[in-house]
Amino acid sequence: MSTISSSIQLLPEVEEFLSNGPIKAVVGGKEVSSSGNEIHATIDPGSGETLAEFVALQDSDIDEAVIVAAKAFRQTGWGKMPASERSALLQKLADLMDEKKEVLAQLESIDCGKVHSQALGDIEGCISTFRNFADAAISIELSTSLNVKGHEARVVRHPWGVCGFIVPWNFPMILLGWGLAPALAAGNTVVLKPAEDTPLSALYFGRLAKQAGIPDGVINIVPGLGEVAGAALANHPELKRMSFTGSPEVGQLVAESCGKNLTPVKLELGGKGAAVVFDDVNIEETAQKLVDAITFHAGQVCCDATRWLIHKNIYSQFADECVARLQKIRIGHELDSKTQMGPVVNKVQLDRILGFLKRGSSDGADTLLEGGAAEVEGRNGFYVKPALLAGGLDNVAACQEIFGPVAFLSSFDNEEQAIEMANNTDYGLANSVWSADLTRCNRVAEAMVAGNSWINAHNVFAYGVPYGGVNKSGMGGGVNSIETLMDYYRTQSVVRPLDSLSH
């Protein structure tokens, strides 16, 4: 049995999947290669070793995948079959994912560098998302009568057609679920490009879709480089809907491409969330929750609280408590059961984090916890220590998204100042407010400008609650709610004047 190291064994099915490379794309129910014979490798962030090779599709391959998906939409009957039948197939796919969840979790873990238990939670979340939208689609009324004087009128809803998805490397499967599940449940066909750093779980998922009996061409997985495969997908004129999750910079490029084709686009982008902590909290409990948030997946979470705004009365005590807890975080390989925080995804990300720590310090930030590169015995991966900086919110480390286990602390005097500080950002994804006074919590939560406000918690995702961003954090609606499912139907009005002689 091959291993990532002498101490960590891979599941036999994982080994088999990785060894049958280069791993091919899934288009039209078939495993296909790149027309340019281009191959790329994905690596284990915890060891720096190559996991597998995969095909990197070219422009012409993406064009073929979209054409195949469009043909499947017209010819397979996927969009026209009764919702109950489509739901049953999606539930079967969810059953297969559940059966193979340990395989998917291990692939996700070693590809992302995510602690195994967290990766397993993501897979279970993806499965639940498929089940949730499969159930929801059955209860949707696709024809709604309108009370319009002098007319018989209704609105009917139809699937759009081919929907494109580009997902990032930090949450490959949960974001696959958030995008594909509602689109498929509504009767659309899909083309998904996984991130080139983390394609493995999506490629394995594509094979499960075939086993589940999803009609060929309904689900297509197209790995490749963002500037090639991703750009070709976003630019394709046959797409009827587009969804992108990633950086604001790339999101702008995707939006420009979709704009040229008048393709509706949904963007879920970066964040610089605030956690507003009042002086009536349980300091130990609140500190632990924020420490857990900033170290989850090594802080590579767009909706994380990275600006901690602490009431002046407890600022020093709270900061000391966080430093003490962060110093105890056990850093290690993602498959080591003792690990609390794994590596970041690659050297580029490691260098980015270290660069921000240096720039933040040069820009005048106080260093409460130094951070920096971490050494893990026997590993040559991309490890970084948690860090805490403090000072004014005009500091570069307080303004820009770092995407690592780094928080920036500032103090405030009163509620009005805290709200002003929380809203002093170009982003608008997610914030949280922490206090024993729930009336104040609700008041502050509503005053913060973002797609999401959480109370006495951070990173909360409940089915039925919309999740999305505003400003630099995104546009086009969110995920997880019935509104998400409705996004994947187009509406059409049907009207008959009751006076048959009228024109």
Backbone torsions as a table, in degrees:
resi	resn	phi	psi	omega
1	MET	NA	127.7	178.1
2	SER	-78.8	156.4	-177.5
3	THR	-140.2	159.9	170.6
4	ILE	-72.1	-34.3	174.1
5	SER	-150.3	174.8	-178.3
6	SER	-68.0	-16.7	-175.6
7	SER	-103.6	-9.2	-175.5
8	ILE	-127.5	122.1	-179.5
9	GLN	-103.1	145.7	176.3
10	LEU	-94.1	152.1	174.5
11	LEU	-63.0	145.7	-179.5
12	PRO	-54.4	-39.9	-179.3
13	GLU	-68.7	-31.5	175.9
14	VAL	-68.5	-46.2	178.0
15	GLU	-57.5	-44.5	-178.7
16	GLU	-63.9	-43.7	-179.3
17	PHE	-62.5	-43.4	-178.0
18	LEU	-69.9	-30.5	-174.4
19	SER	-83.0	-16.0	-178.6
20	ASN	-90.6	48.9	-177.2
21	GLY	-95.1	171.0	-3.2
22	PRO	-67.6	137.2	-178.1
23	ILE	-69.5	131.4	-172.4
24	LYS	-94.1	160.9	173.7
25	ALA	-69.5	166.2	175.1
26	VAL	-120.0	109.1	-178.6
27	VAL	-134.2	125.4	179.4
28	GLY	62.7	29.5	-179.7
29	GLY	78.4	4.5	-179.2
30	LYS	-117.6	154.8	174.0
31	GLU	-88.6	121.0	-172.7
32	VAL	-125.0	153.2	178.6
33	SER	-98.0	175.5	176.8
34	SER	-81.1	137.6	178.5
35	SER	-63.0	-25.8	178.7
36	GLY	-94.9	7.2	-178.5
37	ASN	55.1	28.9	-179.3
38	GLU	-84.6	134.9	-177.4
39	ILE	-124.4	139.5	173.8
40	HIS	-129.2	162.0	-178.8
41	ALA	-113.6	147.5	170.8
42	THR	-113.3	143.1	-172.3
43	ILE	-119.7	159.0	173.7
44	ASP	-82.3	114.0	-179.2
45	PRO	-63.2	-20.4	-178.8
46	GLY	-80.7	-19.0	-179.0
47	SER	-127.5	-17.2	-175.7
48	GLY	78.4	4.7	-177.5
49	GLU	-91.8	150.1	179.2
50	THR	-68.4	132.7	176.6
51	LEU	-91.1	-47.8	-176.0
52	ALA	-166.1	163.7	171.0
53	GLU	-105.0	149.9	178.5
54	PHE	-141.8	157.0	-179.4
55	VAL	-75.2	143.7	177.1
56	ALA	-112.9	108.4	-173.9
57	LEU	-72.4	152.9	-179.2
58	GLN	-105.3	177.7	-178.5
59	ASP	-52.4	-47.0	-176.5
60	SER	-65.9	-31.6	178.2
61	ASP	-68.8	-40.3	178.0
62	ILE	-65.7	-40.7	177.1
63	ASP	-58.7	-43.4	180.0
64	GLU	-65.2	-39.4	-179.6
65	ALA	-64.1	-41.4	179.0
66	VAL	-67.4	-40.0	177.4
67	ILE	-62.2	-42.3	177.9
68	VAL	-61.9	-43.5	179.6
69	ALA	-65.1	-38.0	178.1
70	ALA	-66.2	-40.5	177.7
71	LYS	-64.4	-41.0	178.9
72	ALA	-63.5	-37.3	178.3
73	PHE	-63.0	-38.7	-177.6
74	ARG	-78.4	-33.9	-165.5
75	GLN	-111.2	-22.3	-175.2
76	THR	-82.5	-18.5	-175.9
77	GLY	82.4	6.9	-177.5
78	TRP	-56.9	-45.5	-177.1
79	GLY	-75.2	-20.6	-175.6
80	LYS	-103.1	-10.8	-179.8
81	MET	-68.0	153.0	177.7
82	PRO	-53.2	141.1	-177.7
83	ALA	-56.4	-32.8	-179.5
84	SER	-65.8	-36.4	178.5
85	GLU	-71.0	-42.4	178.0
86	ARG	-64.0	-40.6	178.2
87	SER	-61.4	-40.7	-179.3
88	ALA	-62.0	-39.6	178.3
89	LEU	-67.3	-39.3	178.2
90	LEU	-68.6	-34.9	175.3
91	GLN	-66.4	-36.0	176.4
92	LYS	-65.1	-39.6	175.7
93	LEU	-62.4	-41.8	177.0
94	ALA	-63.2	-37.5	177.0
95	ASP	-61.5	-43.2	178.8
96	LEU	-64.8	-41.1	177.3
97	MET	-61.8	-39.9	179.0
98	ASP	-65.5	-40.4	177.9
99	GLU	-63.0	-33.9	-177.0
100	LYS	-107.5	21.9	-172.9
101	LYS	-65.8	-30.8	177.5
102	GLU	-68.9	-35.6	176.2
103	VAL	-66.1	-48.9	179.2
104	LEU	-61.0	-40.7	-178.7
105	ALA	-65.8	-40.2	179.4
106	GLN	-69.2	-39.0	174.9
107	LEU	-61.3	-44.7	179.4
108	GLU	-62.7	-42.4	-177.2
109	SER	-63.3	-51.5	-175.1
110	ILE	-75.2	-22.4	179.1
111	ASP	-81.0	-37.6	-177.6
112	CYS	-93.7	-22.2	-170.0
113	GLY	82.2	17.8	-177.0
114	LYS	-86.8	134.7	177.1
115	VAL	-49.9	135.8	-170.3
116	HIS	-55.9	-43.3	-178.5
117	SER	-62.8	-35.6	177.3
118	GLN	-70.1	-40.0	177.3
119	ALA	-62.9	-41.2	177.6
120	LEU	-62.3	-40.0	176.4
121	GLY	-61.2	-37.2	177.7
122	ASP	-65.7	-41.9	179.7
123	ILE	-64.3	-43.3	178.2
124	GLU	-63.9	-35.7	175.6
125	GLY	-65.4	-39.1	177.4
126	CYS	-63.5	-44.2	178.6
127	ILE	-60.5	-45.5	179.7
128	SER	-62.7	-35.5	179.4
129	THR	-64.3	-43.6	177.5
130	PHE	-62.0	-42.8	-179.6
131	ARG	-66.4	-40.7	-178.0
132	ASN	-60.9	-48.1	-177.0
133	PHE	-77.1	-28.9	174.3
134	ALA	-63.2	-39.5	177.1
135	ASP	-70.4	-42.9	-175.6
136	ALA	-63.5	-36.6	-176.7
137	ALA	-64.8	-25.9	179.6
138	ILE	-69.4	-31.5	-174.1
139	SER	-92.4	-4.1	-178.8
140	ILE	-73.4	131.7	173.8
141	GLU	-89.3	114.6	-173.5
142	LEU	-88.2	-3.1	175.1
143	SER	-132.7	120.5	-175.9
144	THR	-122.2	120.8	178.7
145	SER	-72.6	145.7	178.9
146	LEU	-115.9	138.2	178.6
147	ASN	-88.5	91.0	-176.6
148	VAL	-122.4	120.9	-176.3
149	LYS	-59.6	130.1	175.9
150	GLY	79.7	6.7	-176.8
151	HIS	-141.9	148.5	164.5
152	GLU	-95.2	116.4	-172.3
153	ALA	-138.8	147.9	175.8
154	ARG	-153.8	161.7	172.0
155	VAL	-114.4	128.8	175.6
156	VAL	-112.3	155.7	-176.1
157	ARG	-124.4	137.1	179.9
158	HIS	-132.9	151.2	171.1
159	PRO	-62.4	151.5	-176.4
160	TRP	-72.6	-47.3	-171.7
161	GLY	137.7	-125.4	-178.3
162	VAL	-85.7	125.9	176.6
163	CYS	-113.8	132.4	-179.9
164	GLY	-102.9	145.7	-178.8
165	PHE	-137.9	133.9	170.7
166	ILE	-123.4	118.7	-176.9
167	VAL	-114.0	152.3	-176.9
168	PRO	-87.8	-177.1	-172.4
169	TRP	-89.5	-11.3	-173.4
170	ASN	-82.9	-31.7	179.1
171	PHE	-138.3	67.0	-173.6
172	PRO	-57.3	-48.2	-173.1
173	MET	-83.0	-38.0	-179.8
174	ILE	-65.7	-35.9	179.2
175	LEU	-77.8	-29.6	170.0
176	LEU	-58.6	-45.0	179.7
177	GLY	-65.8	-45.1	-179.1
178	TRP	-59.4	-32.0	-178.9
179	GLY	-90.7	-55.2	-172.6
180	LEU	-70.5	-38.4	-174.2
181	ALA	-58.5	-51.4	179.3
182	PRO	-68.0	-35.8	179.9
183	ALA	-64.2	-44.2	179.9
184	LEU	-69.6	-40.8	-179.4
185	ALA	-61.3	-31.4	179.3
186	ALA	-80.6	-9.3	176.8
187	GLY	103.5	10.1	177.7
188	ASN	-84.2	162.7	167.7
189	THR	-101.6	158.3	-169.8
190	VAL	-135.7	149.1	171.0
191	VAL	-128.6	118.2	-176.4
192	LEU	-117.6	128.5	172.7
193	LYS	-105.8	112.4	175.5
194	PRO	-76.4	162.2	177.1
195	ALA	-64.6	143.3	-178.1
196	GLU	-66.0	-21.2	177.2
197	ASP	-78.9	-23.5	-171.7
198	THR	-142.0	63.5	-176.2
199	PRO	-90.4	-8.3	-163.8
200	LEU	-65.0	-48.9	-175.5
201	SER	-66.0	-36.2	178.9
202	ALA	-67.2	-39.0	178.8
203	LEU	-66.7	-37.2	175.9
204	TYR	-67.3	-40.7	176.9
205	PHE	-58.1	-41.1	179.9
206	GLY	-58.9	-34.0	177.9
207	ARG	-74.2	-34.0	175.9
208	LEU	-65.8	-35.3	179.0
209	ALA	-61.0	-39.3	177.2
210	LYS	-63.0	-45.3	-179.6
211	GLN	-64.0	-32.1	-177.4
212	ALA	-75.3	-10.0	179.9
213	GLY	89.2	14.0	173.4
214	ILE	-63.0	129.9	-177.3
215	PRO	-54.9	142.6	-179.4
216	ASP	-56.2	134.3	177.9
217	GLY	91.8	-11.3	178.7
218	VAL	-73.0	-40.1	178.0
219	ILE	-119.7	121.9	-178.9
220	ASN	-128.8	128.1	-178.0
221	ILE	-113.4	118.4	-169.3
222	VAL	-124.0	87.9	179.4
223	PRO	-70.6	156.2	177.9
224	GLY	160.7	179.5	-180.0
225	LEU	-76.2	148.3	-178.7
226	GLY	-61.5	-42.7	-176.5
227	GLU	-73.0	-12.0	178.5
228	VAL	-109.2	-72.4	-176.5
229	ALA	-67.5	-43.4	-179.8
230	GLY	-64.3	-44.6	179.5
231	ALA	-63.7	-40.3	-179.9
232	ALA	-64.5	-37.8	179.3
233	LEU	-67.7	-48.6	-178.7
234	ALA	-62.5	-29.6	-177.9
235	ASN	-84.6	-7.5	-168.8
236	HIS	-72.5	127.0	-176.7
237	PRO	-72.3	-14.3	-178.7
238	GLU	-85.8	-8.1	177.5
239	LEU	-68.9	139.8	177.4
240	LYS	-103.1	-22.2	174.5
241	ARG	-146.0	151.4	177.9
242	MET	-138.3	141.4	176.8
243	SER	-134.4	130.5	179.2
244	PHE	-130.8	135.4	172.2
245	THR	-124.3	125.6	-178.0
246	GLY	166.8	-150.4	-174.9
247	SER	-77.8	153.2	175.9
248	PRO	-59.0	-34.8	-177.8
249	GLU	-63.8	-47.2	178.8
250	VAL	-72.7	-34.1	177.9
251	GLY	-58.8	-36.8	177.2
252	GLN	-63.6	-40.6	179.1
253	LEU	-65.0	-42.5	178.1
254	VAL	-62.2	-43.8	-179.7
255	ALA	-63.0	-39.4	178.1
256	GLU	-62.7	-44.0	179.8
257	SER	-62.7	-45.0	180.0
258	CYS	-66.9	-35.3	179.7
259	GLY	-61.3	-36.7	179.8
260	LYS	-63.5	-31.1	-179.9
261	ASN	-101.1	4.2	-176.6
262	LEU	55.2	38.1	177.7
263	THR	-89.9	121.1	177.0
264	PRO	-58.4	134.8	-175.5
265	VAL	-130.5	140.9	174.9
266	LYS	-111.9	128.1	-178.4
267	LEU	-122.5	125.3	172.8
268	GLU	-119.2	108.4	-166.2
269	LEU	-114.3	-153.0	-171.7
270	GLY	-79.3	-175.8	-179.3
271	GLY	-157.4	164.6	174.1
272	LYS	-144.8	62.9	-169.8
273	GLY	-65.4	151.2	177.2
274	ALA	-109.3	143.6	168.0
275	ALA	-114.6	113.0	-178.9
276	VAL	-95.4	116.1	-172.6
277	VAL	-115.3	115.1	179.3
278	PHE	-87.4	169.3	-169.6
279	ASP	-83.8	6.5	178.1
280	ASP	-104.9	12.1	-179.1
281	VAL	-80.3	162.8	165.4
282	ASN	-76.9	109.0	-170.9
283	ILE	-62.3	-46.1	-177.2
284	GLU	-63.5	-44.4	-177.9
285	GLU	-67.4	-44.4	-178.9
286	THR	-67.5	-41.0	177.6
287	ALA	-59.5	-42.7	-179.4
288	GLN	-63.8	-40.2	-179.3
289	LYS	-66.1	-39.0	178.3
290	LEU	-73.0	-34.8	174.2
291	VAL	-63.2	-43.1	177.3
292	ASP	-60.4	-40.1	-178.0
293	ALA	-66.9	-44.6	-174.3
294	ILE	-76.3	-19.0	178.7
295	THR	-99.9	-9.7	176.9
296	PHE	-61.5	126.2	-175.8
297	HIS	48.0	40.6	177.0
298	ALA	54.9	33.5	176.3
299	GLY	73.1	11.2	-178.3
300	GLN	-89.2	62.0	-173.9
301	VAL	-135.7	119.8	-172.7
302	CYS	-64.1	-31.3	-175.6
303	CYS	-94.7	11.4	-177.6
304	ASP	-62.6	156.2	169.6
305	ALA	-85.8	107.2	-179.1
306	THR	-112.0	-9.9	172.0
307	ARG	-113.7	111.9	-178.2
308	TRP	-101.1	110.6	-177.6
309	LEU	-101.9	112.1	-168.2
310	ILE	-116.2	132.9	177.8
311	HIS	-59.0	140.0	-173.5
312	LYS	-58.1	-29.2	-177.1
313	ASN	-66.4	-25.3	-177.9
314	ILE	-121.3	7.2	-171.5
315	TYR	-55.6	-53.0	-175.6
316	SER	-64.1	-43.9	-179.3
317	GLN	-65.3	-41.2	-179.5
318	PHE	-65.7	-44.5	179.6
319	ALA	-60.8	-44.5	179.9
320	ASP	-62.3	-39.9	179.7
321	GLU	-63.5	-41.6	179.7
322	CYS	-67.5	-41.9	178.2
323	VAL	-59.4	-46.5	-178.6
324	ALA	-61.1	-40.8	-178.4
325	ARG	-73.3	-38.7	179.5
326	LEU	-67.7	-32.3	179.2
327	GLN	-65.8	-19.9	-178.3
328	LYS	-92.5	-4.7	-178.1
329	ILE	-63.7	127.9	-179.9
330	ARG	-88.8	116.6	-179.0
331	ILE	-97.9	133.9	-179.4
332	GLY	-172.6	-174.2	179.9
333	HIS	-63.5	145.1	-173.8
334	GLU	-63.5	-25.1	179.5
335	LEU	-95.4	0.2	175.3
336	ASP	-78.0	122.9	-175.0
337	SER	-63.9	-18.5	-179.8
338	LYS	-88.2	-9.2	-175.9
339	THR	-72.1	134.4	173.7
340	GLN	-102.6	-29.8	177.1
341	MET	-140.1	123.7	-179.2
342	GLY	-87.7	-166.3	-179.1
343	PRO	-77.6	169.2	166.7
344	VAL	-84.1	170.5	-163.1
345	VAL	-70.2	-32.5	-178.1
346	ASN	-161.5	178.6	-178.0
347	LYS	-68.2	-33.0	177.7
348	VAL	-59.4	-44.4	-179.9
349	GLN	-68.5	-39.4	177.1
350	LEU	-59.4	-48.2	-179.1
351	ASP	-64.6	-35.2	178.2
352	ARG	-61.8	-46.6	-178.9
353	ILE	-63.7	-47.1	179.9
354	LEU	-62.6	-36.6	178.4
355	GLY	-64.9	-40.1	178.6
356	PHE	-67.5	-36.8	176.7
357	LEU	-61.5	-41.5	179.4
358	LYS	-68.5	-44.5	-179.0
359	ARG	-67.1	-38.9	178.9
360	GLY	-63.0	-42.3	177.7
361	SER	-64.8	-43.4	179.0
362	SER	-64.5	-27.1	-178.7
363	ASP	-85.7	4.0	172.8
364	GLY	105.6	5.2	-179.9
365	ALA	-69.9	144.7	170.5
366	ASP	-82.7	139.0	179.5
367	THR	-97.7	110.1	177.7
368	LEU	-87.2	-34.0	176.0
369	LEU	-143.1	120.8	-165.1
370	GLU	-65.6	-39.2	-176.2
371	GLY	72.0	-147.3	-178.9
372	GLY	103.2	178.9	179.9
373	ALA	-64.3	143.9	179.3
374	ALA	-112.1	145.5	175.5
375	GLU	-102.7	130.1	175.9
376	VAL	-120.0	121.3	-173.6
377	GLU	-57.6	128.8	177.6
378	GLY	79.3	5.6	-177.7
379	ARG	-123.0	144.8	176.4
380	ASN	-120.7	47.2	-176.3
381	GLY	-98.4	-162.9	-172.0
382	PHE	-110.8	79.5	-173.4
383	TYR	-105.4	141.4	179.6
384	VAL	-139.6	145.3	178.3
385	LYS	-84.1	150.9	172.7
386	PRO	-63.3	150.6	-179.2
387	ALA	-139.5	149.5	173.9
388	LEU	-127.3	125.8	173.5
389	LEU	-114.6	163.7	-178.4
390	ALA	-149.7	157.1	178.2
391	GLY	142.8	-153.6	-178.9
392	GLY	-78.3	149.3	-175.0
393	LEU	-77.2	0.6	172.8
394	ASP	-84.6	-3.4	177.4
395	ASN	-65.5	143.8	-176.9
396	VAL	-58.3	-34.5	-179.8
397	ALA	-73.4	-17.1	177.0
398	ALA	-93.8	-17.2	-175.8
399	CYS	-97.2	-37.5	-171.3
400	GLN	-104.6	150.4	-179.7
401	GLU	-73.9	122.3	-177.9
402	ILE	-92.3	-38.8	-180.0
403	PHE	64.6	54.3	178.2
404	GLY	-160.9	-179.4	-177.0
405	PRO	-80.6	62.5	-176.2
406	VAL	-131.5	124.5	175.2
407	ALA	-117.1	151.1	-179.8
408	PHE	-119.4	124.5	-175.4
409	LEU	-104.5	140.3	170.9
410	SER	-142.6	157.0	-179.9
411	SER	-106.7	156.5	175.9
412	PHE	-134.6	160.4	-177.1
413	ASP	-95.9	-36.3	-173.7
414	ASN	-151.2	173.8	-175.4
415	GLU	-60.4	-44.8	-178.6
416	GLU	-61.1	-42.4	178.8
417	GLN	-65.8	-38.7	-179.9
418	ALA	-62.2	-42.6	179.4
419	ILE	-64.8	-43.0	179.2
420	GLU	-61.3	-41.7	179.6
421	MET	-67.5	-41.6	179.9
422	ALA	-61.6	-37.9	-177.6
423	ASN	-86.3	0.4	-179.6
424	ASN	-84.1	68.9	-177.7
425	THR	-159.0	154.0	175.3
426	ASP	-79.2	-15.6	-176.5
427	TYR	-88.8	176.0	177.9
428	GLY	-170.1	57.8	-177.7
429	LEU	-100.0	-61.8	-174.9
430	ALA	-154.3	136.5	175.1
431	ASN	-131.4	167.7	174.1
432	SER	-140.2	154.4	176.8
433	VAL	-127.2	138.6	-172.8
434	TRP	-126.8	117.3	180.0
435	SER	-169.0	155.2	173.8
436	ALA	-79.5	-14.4	-179.1
437	ASP	-91.3	99.5	-175.5
438	LEU	-69.1	-28.5	175.7
439	THR	-63.3	-44.7	176.7
440	ARG	-65.7	-40.9	178.9
441	CYS	-56.4	-47.4	-178.5
442	ASN	-66.4	-38.1	179.3
443	ARG	-63.5	-46.6	-179.2
444	VAL	-70.1	-41.2	-179.4
445	ALA	-58.1	-40.5	-179.6
446	GLU	-74.3	-24.3	-177.3
447	ALA	-84.3	-17.5	-179.3
448	MET	-79.3	135.9	-176.0
449	VAL	-90.1	102.7	179.9
450	ALA	-168.7	167.5	176.3
451	GLY	-71.8	-23.8	-173.3
452	ASN	-143.3	134.0	172.0
453	SER	-125.8	128.4	-179.4
454	TRP	-114.2	148.1	-177.4
455	ILE	-114.3	121.9	178.7
456	ASN	53.2	34.8	176.9
457	ALA	-168.3	164.4	174.5
458	HIS	-143.8	148.6	-175.8
459	ASN	63.0	65.2	-178.9
460	VAL	-112.7	122.6	-177.8
461	PHE	-130.5	104.9	-179.0
462	ALA	-116.3	134.7	177.3
463	TYR	-61.9	136.0	-176.7
464	GLY	100.0	-10.6	179.4
465	VAL	-109.2	121.8	178.9
466	PRO	-61.0	147.4	176.5
467	TYR	-137.2	120.9	179.8
468	GLY	-166.5	-176.9	-177.1
469	GLY	-127.3	166.6	174.3
470	VAL	-128.1	171.2	-179.5
471	ASN	55.9	-131.4	-176.7
472	LYS	-73.3	-4.7	-177.3
473	SER	-93.6	-1.6	173.7
474	GLY	141.3	-178.9	-178.2
475	MET	-164.5	161.7	170.9
476	GLY	94.0	18.4	177.4
477	GLY	94.7	167.5	-174.9
478	GLY	-116.6	-155.9	-176.5
479	VAL	-128.5	170.7	170.5
480	ASN	83.8	-6.5	-174.5
481	SER	-120.5	174.8	178.0
482	ILE	-64.5	-28.7	175.9
483	GLU	-61.7	-32.2	177.3
484	THR	-62.7	-46.2	178.5
485	LEU	-61.4	-41.4	-178.5
486	MET	-65.1	-26.6	176.9
487	ASP	-58.3	-27.6	-172.8
488	TYR	-97.2	14.7	167.2
489	TYR	-115.6	138.5	168.6
490	ARG	-90.9	149.1	-179.8
491	THR	-103.5	148.5	-179.8
492	GLN	-143.2	127.9	178.6
493	SER	-90.0	143.2	176.1
494	VAL	-127.0	120.4	-172.0
495	VAL	-132.8	135.8	173.4
496	ARG	-130.4	118.0	175.0
497	PRO	-61.9	137.4	-179.7
498	LEU	-71.9	-23.9	171.3
499	ASP	-87.0	102.1	-173.1
500	SER	-64.9	-15.0	-179.4
501	LEU	-91.2	-8.4	-178.3
502	SER	-74.5	156.2	-177.0
503	HIS	-102.7	NA	NA
